[in-house]
Amino acid sequence: MKAKLRSVDIICIMLHSNLLTRTVPQILIASSPLLGKFAELGEVNGSLRKPFAMDQLLTLVAGLFSLNNVDE
């Protein structure tokens, strides 16, 4: 299946393009089997496929914050 650009992908790209929001981490959460492709198109920092365990979300968020602290 081929993934095509969707409005959520466009929003993610716009956020990454804006000087004020480009450093805000983005996590895409969806049940789609194409989540990986959508995450790639949207240039998000992380993704989780539903259903997921809360510890998976917490680990992902913690990892994104630790990456942001290294960049500063």
Summary of the structure (lengths in Angstrom):
residues: 72
radius of gyration: 12.8
end to end distance: 38.9
largest distance: 38.9
contacts: 171
relative contact order: 0.19
helix: 51%
strand: 11%
